[in-house]
Amino acid sequence: MKVLGIETSCDETGIAIYDDQQGLLAEALYSQIALHADYGGVVPELASRDHVRRIIPLIQQVMSEADCQSGDIDGIAYTSGPGLMGALMVGAAVGRSLAWTWKCPSIGVHHMEGHLLAPMLEDNIPQFPFLALLVSGGHTMLVDVSAIGQYKIIGESLDDAVGEAFDKTAKMLGLGYPGGPVISELAHKGMAGRYKFPRPMVNRPGLDMSFSGLKTFVLNTWTESDKTEQTKADIAYAFQEAVVDTLAIKCKRALKETNHKRLVIAGGVSANQCLRARLTELTKKNSLDIFYPKPQFCTDNGAMIAYAGLQRLSAGEHDGNGFSTTPRWSLDNLTPPGFN
């Protein structure tokens, strides 16, 4: 079964074709980073318009690279939420229109389920059950995963997501957008021990997180500093260490509570090398297994949507006569493939 995946939830247009026998046949991604850089964050209207410009050429490119004609596509999966309403509508409208034209079924996919299943695109895939840490620009959550579609959120950020905290910290330091890569790069030049930032909520019971106070701590530290380039690097180092430590502490606690032997990390922030190293160390020390996607599949992409859609289309799920998008959609509300 060949599935065309369409991802347009935010500021990246991702297209891919995934085959249940041959794996990923082709994929393409267009990032809008340059478009939004001057604004320090995503402008929804600009994002939607750029998806309109890019989506058809990218679909044509991927179809050509996969040597596929319209009749070769057995199903279409598109992101239907969560995300920006206008951006989601572009992918949903194009996906449904192509499905009607090509006379194949289509399915709306949960964006975070796509991220959660992204490690399945690799050769070494995690077996169920496992604990998942999903860390992206808009979401930070710990999920107890029993099987595809059987998810229980056991911890999440009560305010800023980790990716959002990186972006806002970078903006405060005048580093540009997006914040994750620039903070990580600058942190390599930082001096350990000069600043000690708090690890939010680690001394409280439970698995929820909070990063807005850490962001405020960064602002106060920067405002009262000498504002040199070395100070900027030292703050970046201390901020990243605080975030990584907090996530590692919460993961260790969640692994103990769930008794899972496997940890999956996914989402844009899962590409952070410091985070990967810390969680790899944690799992190795406790004789656990860790899984994460290649960096190219950490950010929003069409491959993860095609794979997630394939699981549901192959179980007989598909859209009705219409379609809808859901900008706010909890992962807890999903059901196993074929359940509906």
Contacts in CASP RR format, 6 or more apart in sequence:
PFRMAT RR
TARGET T0000
AUTHOR 0000-0000-0000
METHOD contacts of the structure
MODEL  1
MKVLGIETSCDETGIAIYDDQQGLLAEALYSQIALHADYGGVVPELASRD
HVRRIIPLIQQVMSEADCQSGDIDGIAYTSGPGLMGALMVGAAVGRSLAW
TWKCPSIGVHHMEGHLLAPMLEDNIPQFPFLALLVSGGHTMLVDVSAIGQ
YKIIGESLDDAVGEAFDKTAKMLGLGYPGGPVISELAHKGMAGRYKFPRP
MVNRPGLDMSFSGLKTFVLNTWTESDKTEQTKADIAYAFQEAVVDTLAIK
CKRALKETNHKRLVIAGGVSANQCLRARLTELTKKNSLDIFYPKPQFCTD
NGAMIAYAGLQRLSAGEHDGNGFSTTPRWSLDNLTPPGFN
1 19 0 8 1.000
1 20 0 8 1.000
1 74 0 8 1.000
1 75 0 8 1.000
1 310 0 8 1.000
1 313 0 8 1.000
1 314 0 8 1.000
2 17 0 8 1.000
2 18 0 8 1.000
2 19 0 8 1.000
2 20 0 8 1.000
2 25 0 8 1.000
2 68 0 8 1.000
2 72 0 8 1.000
2 73 0 8 1.000
2 74 0 8 1.000
2 75 0 8 1.000
3 17 0 8 1.000
3 18 0 8 1.000
3 19 0 8 1.000
3 73 0 8 1.000
3 74 0 8 1.000
3 75 0 8 1.000
3 76 0 8 1.000
3 77 0 8 1.000
3 306 0 8 1.000
3 307 0 8 1.000
3 309 0 8 1.000
3 310 0 8 1.000
3 313 0 8 1.000
4 15 0 8 1.000
4 16 0 8 1.000
4 17 0 8 1.000
4 59 0 8 1.000
4 62 0 8 1.000
4 63 0 8 1.000
4 73 0 8 1.000
4 75 0 8 1.000
4 76 0 8 1.000
4 77 0 8 1.000
4 95 0 8 1.000
4 98 0 8 1.000
4 306 0 8 1.000
5 14 0 8 1.000
5 15 0 8 1.000
5 16 0 8 1.000
5 17 0 8 1.000
5 18 0 8 1.000
5 76 0 8 1.000
5 77 0 8 1.000
5 78 0 8 1.000
5 302 0 8 1.000
5 303 0 8 1.000
5 305 0 8 1.000
5 306 0 8 1.000
5 309 0 8 1.000
6 14 0 8 1.000
6 15 0 8 1.000
6 55 0 8 1.000
6 59 0 8 1.000
6 76 0 8 1.000
6 77 0 8 1.000
6 78 0 8 1.000
6 79 0 8 1.000
6 91 0 8 1.000
6 94 0 8 1.000
6 95 0 8 1.000
6 302 0 8 1.000
6 305 0 8 1.000
7 13 0 8 1.000
7 14 0 8 1.000
7 15 0 8 1.000
7 78 0 8 1.000
7 79 0 8 1.000
7 111 0 8 1.000
7 300 0 8 1.000
7 301 0 8 1.000
7 302 0 8 1.000
7 304 0 8 1.000
7 305 0 8 1.000
8 14 0 8 1.000
8 51 0 8 1.000
8 55 0 8 1.000
8 78 0 8 1.000
8 79 0 8 1.000
8 87 0 8 1.000
8 88 0 8 1.000
8 90 0 8 1.000
8 91 0 8 1.000
9 79 0 8 1.000
9 81 0 8 1.000
9 82 0 8 1.000
9 83 0 8 1.000
9 84 0 8 1.000
9 87 0 8 1.000
9 88 0 8 1.000
9 111 0 8 1.000
9 300 0 8 1.000
10 42 0 8 1.000
10 47 0 8 1.000
10 83 0 8 1.000
10 84 0 8 1.000
10 87 0 8 1.000
10 300 0 8 1.000
11 31 0 8 1.000
11 32 0 8 1.000
11 33 0 8 1.000
11 35 0 8 1.000
11 36 0 8 1.000
11 42 0 8 1.000
11 47 0 8 1.000
11 87 0 8 1.000
11 300 0 8 1.000
12 29 0 8 1.000
12 30 0 8 1.000
12 31 0 8 1.000
12 32 0 8 1.000
12 299 0 8 1.000
12 300 0 8 1.000
12 301 0 8 1.000
13 29 0 8 1.000
13 30 0 8 1.000
13 32 0 8 1.000
13 50 0 8 1.000
13 51 0 8 1.000
13 54 0 8 1.000
13 55 0 8 1.000
13 58 0 8 1.000
14 27 0 8 1.000
14 28 0 8 1.000
14 29 0 8 1.000
14 30 0 8 1.000
14 58 0 8 1.000
14 300 0 8 1.000
14 301 0 8 1.000
14 302 0 8 1.000
14 305 0 8 1.000
15 27 0 8 1.000
15 28 0 8 1.000
15 29 0 8 1.000
15 55 0 8 1.000
15 58 0 8 1.000
15 59 0 8 1.000
15 61 0 8 1.000
15 62 0 8 1.000
15 302 0 8 1.000
16 24 0 8 1.000
16 25 0 8 1.000
16 26 0 8 1.000
16 27 0 8 1.000
16 28 0 8 1.000
16 62 0 8 1.000
16 301 0 8 1.000
16 302 0 8 1.000
16 303 0 8 1.000
16 305 0 8 1.000
16 306 0 8 1.000
17 24 0 8 1.000
17 25 0 8 1.000
17 26 0 8 1.000
17 27 0 8 1.000
17 62 0 8 1.000
17 63 0 8 1.000
17 66 0 8 1.000
17 68 0 8 1.000
17 73 0 8 1.000
17 306 0 8 1.000
18 24 0 8 1.000
18 25 0 8 1.000
18 303 0 8 1.000
18 306 0 8 1.000
18 307 0 8 1.000
18 310 0 8 1.000
19 25 0 8 1.000
20 310 0 8 1.000
20 314 0 8 1.000
24 121 0 8 1.000
24 303 0 8 1.000
24 306 0 8 1.000
25 65 0 8 1.000
25 66 0 8 1.000
25 68 0 8 1.000
26 62 0 8 1.000
26 63 0 8 1.000
26 65 0 8 1.000
26 66 0 8 1.000
27 62 0 8 1.000
27 301 0 8 1.000
27 302 0 8 1.000
27 303 0 8 1.000
28 58 0 8 1.000
28 61 0 8 1.000
28 62 0 8 1.000
28 65 0 8 1.000
29 296 0 8 1.000
29 299 0 8 1.000
29 300 0 8 1.000
29 301 0 8 1.000
29 302 0 8 1.000
30 54 0 8 1.000
30 58 0 8 1.000
31 299 0 8 1.000
32 42 0 8 1.000
32 46 0 8 1.000
32 47 0 8 1.000
32 50 0 8 1.000
33 177 0 8 1.000
33 178 0 8 1.000
35 46 0 8 1.000
35 47 0 8 1.000
35 50 0 8 1.000
36 42 0 8 1.000
36 43 0 8 1.000
36 46 0 8 1.000
36 47 0 8 1.000
36 177 0 8 1.000
37 176 0 8 1.000
37 177 0 8 1.000
39 177 0 8 1.000
40 167 0 8 1.000
40 171 0 8 1.000
40 176 0 8 1.000
40 177 0 8 1.000
41 167 0 8 1.000
41 177 0 8 1.000
41 178 0 8 1.000
42 84 0 8 1.000
44 84 0 8 1.000
44 85 0 8 1.000
44 86 0 8 1.000
44 87 0 8 1.000
47 84 0 8 1.000
47 86 0 8 1.000
47 87 0 8 1.000
48 84 0 8 1.000
48 86 0 8 1.000
48 87 0 8 1.000
48 89 0 8 1.000
48 90 0 8 1.000
51 87 0 8 1.000
51 90 0 8 1.000
51 91 0 8 1.000
52 90 0 8 1.000
55 90 0 8 1.000
55 91 0 8 1.000
55 94 0 8 1.000
56 94 0 8 1.000
59 94 0 8 1.000
59 98 0 8 1.000
63 69 0 8 1.000
63 70 0 8 1.000
70 98 0 8 1.000
70 101 0 8 1.000
70 102 0 8 1.000
71 102 0 8 1.000
71 104 0 8 1.000
73 102 0 8 1.000
73 104 0 8 1.000
74 104 0 8 1.000
74 313 0 8 1.000
75 99 0 8 1.000
75 104 0 8 1.000
75 105 0 8 1.000
75 106 0 8 1.000
75 107 0 8 1.000
75 313 0 8 1.000
76 95 0 8 1.000
76 96 0 8 1.000
76 98 0 8 1.000
76 99 0 8 1.000
76 102 0 8 1.000
76 104 0 8 1.000
76 105 0 8 1.000
76 106 0 8 1.000
76 107 0 8 1.000
77 106 0 8 1.000
77 107 0 8 1.000
77 108 0 8 1.000
77 109 0 8 1.000
77 305 0 8 1.000
77 306 0 8 1.000
77 308 0 8 1.000
77 309 0 8 1.000
77 310 0 8 1.000
77 312 0 8 1.000
77 313 0 8 1.000
78 91 0 8 1.000
78 92 0 8 1.000
78 94 0 8 1.000
78 95 0 8 1.000
78 96 0 8 1.000
78 106 0 8 1.000
78 107 0 8 1.000
78 108 0 8 1.000
78 109 0 8 1.000
78 305 0 8 1.000
79 88 0 8 1.000
79 91 0 8 1.000
79 92 0 8 1.000
79 108 0 8 1.000
79 109 0 8 1.000
79 110 0 8 1.000
79 111 0 8 1.000
79 305 0 8 1.000
80 88 0 8 1.000
80 92 0 8 1.000
80 108 0 8 1.000
80 109 0 8 1.000
80 110 0 8 1.000
80 323 0 8 1.000
80 324 0 8 1.000
80 325 0 8 1.000
80 326 0 8 1.000
80 329 0 8 1.000
81 88 0 8 1.000
81 110 0 8 1.000
81 111 0 8 1.000
81 325 0 8 1.000
81 326 0 8 1.000
81 327 0 8 1.000
81 329 0 8 1.000
82 110 0 8 1.000
82 111 0 8 1.000
82 112 0 8 1.000
82 139 0 8 1.000
82 326 0 8 1.000
82 327 0 8 1.000
82 328 0 8 1.000
82 329 0 8 1.000
83 111 0 8 1.000
83 327 0 8 1.000
84 327 0 8 1.000
85 325 0 8 1.000
85 327 0 8 1.000
86 325 0 8 1.000
88 325 0 8 1.000
88 326 0 8 1.000
88 327 0 8 1.000
89 325 0 8 1.000
92 108 0 8 1.000
92 323 0 8 1.000
92 324 0 8 1.000
92 325 0 8 1.000
93 323 0 8 1.000
95 106 0 8 1.000
96 106 0 8 1.000
96 319 0 8 1.000
96 322 0 8 1.000
96 323 0 8 1.000
98 106 0 8 1.000
99 105 0 8 1.000
99 106 0 8 1.000
99 319 0 8 1.000
105 313 0 8 1.000
105 316 0 8 1.000
105 318 0 8 1.000
105 319 0 8 1.000
106 318 0 8 1.000
106 319 0 8 1.000
106 323 0 8 1.000
107 309 0 8 1.000
107 312 0 8 1.000
107 313 0 8 1.000
107 317 0 8 1.000
107 318 0 8 1.000
107 319 0 8 1.000
108 309 0 8 1.000
108 319 0 8 1.000
108 323 0 8 1.000
109 305 0 8 1.000
109 308 0 8 1.000
109 309 0 8 1.000
109 312 0 8 1.000
110 308 0 8 1.000
110 329 0 8 1.000
110 331 0 8 1.000
110 334 0 8 1.000
111 300 0 8 1.000
111 305 0 8 1.000
112 134 0 8 1.000
112 136 0 8 1.000
112 139 0 8 1.000
112 141 0 8 1.000
112 331 0 8 1.000
113 148 0 8 1.000
113 149 0 8 1.000
113 151 0 8 1.000
113 308 0 8 1.000
113 331 0 8 1.000
113 334 0 8 1.000
114 304 0 8 1.000
114 305 0 8 1.000
114 307 0 8 1.000
114 308 0 8 1.000
115 134 0 8 1.000
115 136 0 8 1.000
115 266 0 8 1.000
115 267 0 8 1.000
115 268 0 8 1.000
115 304 0 8 1.000
116 132 0 8 1.000
116 134 0 8 1.000
116 143 0 8 1.000
116 145 0 8 1.000
116 151 0 8 1.000
116 264 0 8 1.000
116 266 0 8 1.000
116 331 0 8 1.000
117 148 0 8 1.000
117 304 0 8 1.000
117 307 0 8 1.000
117 308 0 8 1.000
117 311 0 8 1.000
118 266 0 8 1.000
118 267 0 8 1.000
118 293 0 8 1.000
118 297 0 8 1.000
118 298 0 8 1.000
118 301 0 8 1.000
118 303 0 8 1.000
118 304 0 8 1.000
118 307 0 8 1.000
119 125 0 8 1.000
119 126 0 8 1.000
119 264 0 8 1.000
119 266 0 8 1.000
119 291 0 8 1.000
119 292 0 8 1.000
119 293 0 8 1.000
120 126 0 8 1.000
120 307 0 8 1.000
121 293 0 8 1.000
121 294 0 8 1.000
121 297 0 8 1.000
121 303 0 8 1.000
121 304 0 8 1.000
121 307 0 8 1.000
122 291 0 8 1.000
122 293 0 8 1.000
122 294 0 8 1.000
124 291 0 8 1.000
125 291 0 8 1.000
126 262 0 8 1.000
126 264 0 8 1.000
126 289 0 8 1.000
126 291 0 8 1.000
127 262 0 8 1.000
128 145 0 8 1.000
128 146 0 8 1.000
128 147 0 8 1.000
128 148 0 8 1.000
129 144 0 8 1.000
129 145 0 8 1.000
129 146 0 8 1.000
129 147 0 8 1.000
129 258 0 8 1.000
129 260 0 8 1.000
129 262 0 8 1.000
130 145 0 8 1.000
130 260 0 8 1.000
130 261 0 8 1.000
130 262 0 8 1.000
130 263 0 8 1.000
130 264 0 8 1.000
130 291 0 8 1.000
131 142 0 8 1.000
131 143 0 8 1.000
131 144 0 8 1.000
131 145 0 8 1.000
131 251 0 8 1.000
131 254 0 8 1.000
131 255 0 8 1.000
131 258 0 8 1.000
131 260 0 8 1.000
131 262 0 8 1.000
131 263 0 8 1.000
131 264 0 8 1.000
132 142 0 8 1.000
132 143 0 8 1.000
132 145 0 8 1.000
132 263 0 8 1.000
132 264 0 8 1.000
132 265 0 8 1.000
132 266 0 8 1.000
133 141 0 8 1.000
133 142 0 8 1.000
133 143 0 8 1.000
133 247 0 8 1.000
133 251 0 8 1.000
133 263 0 8 1.000
133 264 0 8 1.000
133 265 0 8 1.000
133 266 0 8 1.000
133 270 0 8 1.000
133 279 0 8 1.000
134 140 0 8 1.000
134 141 0 8 1.000
134 142 0 8 1.000
134 143 0 8 1.000
134 265 0 8 1.000
134 266 0 8 1.000
134 267 0 8 1.000
135 161 0 8 1.000
135 162 0 8 1.000
135 163 0 8 1.000
135 247 0 8 1.000
135 265 0 8 1.000
135 266 0 8 1.000
135 267 0 8 1.000
135 268 0 8 1.000
135 269 0 8 1.000
135 270 0 8 1.000
135 275 0 8 1.000
136 161 0 8 1.000
136 162 0 8 1.000
136 163 0 8 1.000
136 267 0 8 1.000
136 268 0 8 1.000
136 269 0 8 1.000
137 161 0 8 1.000
137 162 0 8 1.000
137 163 0 8 1.000
137 164 0 8 1.000
137 166 0 8 1.000
137 167 0 8 1.000
137 268 0 8 1.000
137 269 0 8 1.000
138 161 0 8 1.000
138 163 0 8 1.000
138 164 0 8 1.000
139 156 0 8 1.000
139 157 0 8 1.000
139 161 0 8 1.000
140 156 0 8 1.000
140 157 0 8 1.000
140 161 0 8 1.000
140 162 0 8 1.000
140 163 0 8 1.000
140 209 0 8 1.000
140 211 0 8 1.000
140 269 0 8 1.000
141 153 0 8 1.000
141 155 0 8 1.000
141 156 0 8 1.000
141 157 0 8 1.000
141 331 0 8 1.000
142 153 0 8 1.000
142 154 0 8 1.000
142 155 0 8 1.000
142 156 0 8 1.000
142 207 0 8 1.000
142 250 0 8 1.000
142 251 0 8 1.000
142 254 0 8 1.000
143 151 0 8 1.000
143 152 0 8 1.000
143 153 0 8 1.000
143 154 0 8 1.000
143 331 0 8 1.000
144 151 0 8 1.000
144 152 0 8 1.000
144 153 0 8 1.000
144 154 0 8 1.000
144 254 0 8 1.000
144 258 0 8 1.000
144 260 0 8 1.000
145 151 0 8 1.000
145 264 0 8 1.000
146 152 0 8 1.000
147 336 0 8 1.000
148 311 0 8 1.000
148 336 0 8 1.000
148 337 0 8 1.000
149 334 0 8 1.000
149 335 0 8 1.000
149 336 0 8 1.000
149 337 0 8 1.000
150 336 0 8 1.000
151 331 0 8 1.000
151 332 0 8 1.000
151 334 0 8 1.000
152 332 0 8 1.000
153 330 0 8 1.000
153 331 0 8 1.000
153 332 0 8 1.000
154 207 0 8 1.000
154 254 0 8 1.000
154 257 0 8 1.000
154 258 0 8 1.000
155 206 0 8 1.000
155 207 0 8 1.000
155 208 0 8 1.000
155 209 0 8 1.000
155 250 0 8 1.000
155 254 0 8 1.000
156 208 0 8 1.000
156 209 0 8 1.000
157 208 0 8 1.000
157 209 0 8 1.000
157 210 0 8 1.000
157 211 0 8 1.000
158 208 0 8 1.000
158 209 0 8 1.000
158 210 0 8 1.000
159 210 0 8 1.000
159 211 0 8 1.000
159 212 0 8 1.000
159 213 0 8 1.000
160 168 0 8 1.000
160 210 0 8 1.000
160 211 0 8 1.000
160 212 0 8 1.000
160 215 0 8 1.000
161 211 0 8 1.000
162 211 0 8 1.000
162 243 0 8 1.000
162 247 0 8 1.000
162 269 0 8 1.000
163 179 0 8 1.000
163 180 0 8 1.000
163 268 0 8 1.000
163 269 0 8 1.000
164 211 0 8 1.000
165 211 0 8 1.000
165 212 0 8 1.000
165 214 0 8 1.000
165 215 0 8 1.000
165 243 0 8 1.000
166 178 0 8 1.000
166 179 0 8 1.000
166 180 0 8 1.000
166 183 0 8 1.000
166 243 0 8 1.000
166 269 0 8 1.000
167 177 0 8 1.000
167 178 0 8 1.000
167 179 0 8 1.000
167 180 0 8 1.000
168 215 0 8 1.000
169 179 0 8 1.000
169 183 0 8 1.000
169 215 0 8 1.000
169 218 0 8 1.000
169 236 0 8 1.000
169 239 0 8 1.000
170 176 0 8 1.000
170 177 0 8 1.000
170 178 0 8 1.000
170 179 0 8 1.000
170 180 0 8 1.000
170 182 0 8 1.000
170 183 0 8 1.000
171 177 0 8 1.000
171 179 0 8 1.000
172 215 0 8 1.000
172 218 0 8 1.000
172 219 0 8 1.000
172 222 0 8 1.000
173 218 0 8 1.000
173 222 0 8 1.000
173 232 0 8 1.000
173 235 0 8 1.000
173 236 0 8 1.000
175 182 0 8 1.000
175 183 0 8 1.000
175 186 0 8 1.000
175 232 0 8 1.000
175 236 0 8 1.000
176 182 0 8 1.000
180 269 0 8 1.000
180 272 0 8 1.000
183 236 0 8 1.000
183 239 0 8 1.000
183 240 0 8 1.000
184 240 0 8 1.000
184 272 0 8 1.000
184 273 0 8 1.000
184 274 0 8 1.000
186 232 0 8 1.000
186 233 0 8 1.000
186 236 0 8 1.000
186 237 0 8 1.000
187 233 0 8 1.000
187 236 0 8 1.000
187 237 0 8 1.000
187 239 0 8 1.000
187 240 0 8 1.000
187 241 0 8 1.000
187 274 0 8 1.000
189 230 0 8 1.000
189 233 0 8 1.000
189 237 0 8 1.000
190 230 0 8 1.000
190 233 0 8 1.000
190 234 0 8 1.000
190 236 0 8 1.000
190 237 0 8 1.000
191 230 0 8 1.000
191 233 0 8 1.000
191 234 0 8 1.000
191 237 0 8 1.000
192 237 0 8 1.000
192 241 0 8 1.000
193 238 0 8 1.000
194 234 0 8 1.000
194 238 0 8 1.000
195 221 0 8 1.000
195 234 0 8 1.000
195 235 0 8 1.000
195 237 0 8 1.000
195 238 0 8 1.000
196 238 0 8 1.000
197 214 0 8 1.000
197 217 0 8 1.000
197 218 0 8 1.000
197 221 0 8 1.000
197 238 0 8 1.000
197 239 0 8 1.000
197 241 0 8 1.000
197 242 0 8 1.000
198 213 0 8 1.000
198 214 0 8 1.000
198 217 0 8 1.000
198 242 0 8 1.000
199 242 0 8 1.000
199 245 0 8 1.000
199 246 0 8 1.000
199 249 0 8 1.000
200 209 0 8 1.000
200 210 0 8 1.000
200 211 0 8 1.000
200 213 0 8 1.000
200 214 0 8 1.000
200 242 0 8 1.000
200 246 0 8 1.000
201 208 0 8 1.000
201 209 0 8 1.000
201 210 0 8 1.000
201 246 0 8 1.000
202 245 0 8 1.000
202 246 0 8 1.000
202 249 0 8 1.000
202 250 0 8 1.000
206 253 0 8 1.000
207 250 0 8 1.000
207 253 0 8 1.000
207 254 0 8 1.000
207 257 0 8 1.000
209 246 0 8 1.000
209 247 0 8 1.000
209 250 0 8 1.000
211 243 0 8 1.000
211 246 0 8 1.000
214 239 0 8 1.000
214 242 0 8 1.000
214 243 0 8 1.000
218 235 0 8 1.000
218 239 0 8 1.000
221 235 0 8 1.000
221 238 0 8 1.000
222 231 0 8 1.000
222 232 0 8 1.000
222 235 0 8 1.000
225 231 0 8 1.000
225 235 0 8 1.000
240 272 0 8 1.000
240 274 0 8 1.000
241 274 0 8 1.000
243 275 0 8 1.000
244 272 0 8 1.000
244 274 0 8 1.000
244 275 0 8 1.000
244 278 0 8 1.000
245 278 0 8 1.000
247 275 0 8 1.000
247 278 0 8 1.000
247 279 0 8 1.000
248 278 0 8 1.000
248 279 0 8 1.000
248 282 0 8 1.000
251 263 0 8 1.000
251 279 0 8 1.000
251 282 0 8 1.000
252 282 0 8 1.000
252 286 0 8 1.000
255 263 0 8 1.000
255 286 0 8 1.000
255 288 0 8 1.000
260 288 0 8 1.000
261 288 0 8 1.000
261 289 0 8 1.000
262 288 0 8 1.000
262 289 0 8 1.000
262 290 0 8 1.000
262 291 0 8 1.000
263 279 0 8 1.000
263 283 0 8 1.000
263 288 0 8 1.000
263 289 0 8 1.000
263 290 0 8 1.000
263 291 0 8 1.000
264 290 0 8 1.000
264 291 0 8 1.000
264 292 0 8 1.000
265 275 0 8 1.000
265 276 0 8 1.000
265 279 0 8 1.000
265 290 0 8 1.000
265 291 0 8 1.000
265 292 0 8 1.000
266 292 0 8 1.000
266 293 0 8 1.000
266 298 0 8 1.000
267 298 0 8 1.000
267 299 0 8 1.000
268 298 0 8 1.000
268 299 0 8 1.000
268 300 0 8 1.000
269 275 0 8 1.000
269 298 0 8 1.000
270 276 0 8 1.000
270 292 0 8 1.000
270 293 0 8 1.000
270 298 0 8 1.000
271 295 0 8 1.000
271 298 0 8 1.000
271 299 0 8 1.000
276 292 0 8 1.000
279 290 0 8 1.000
280 290 0 8 1.000
282 288 0 8 1.000
283 289 0 8 1.000
283 290 0 8 1.000
292 298 0 8 1.000
293 304 0 8 1.000
297 303 0 8 1.000
297 304 0 8 1.000
311 337 0 8 1.000
312 337 0 8 1.000
312 338 0 8 1.000
314 337 0 8 1.000
315 337 0 8 1.000
315 338 0 8 1.000
316 337 0 8 1.000
316 338 0 8 1.000
317 337 0 8 1.000
317 338 0 8 1.000
317 340 0 8 1.000
END
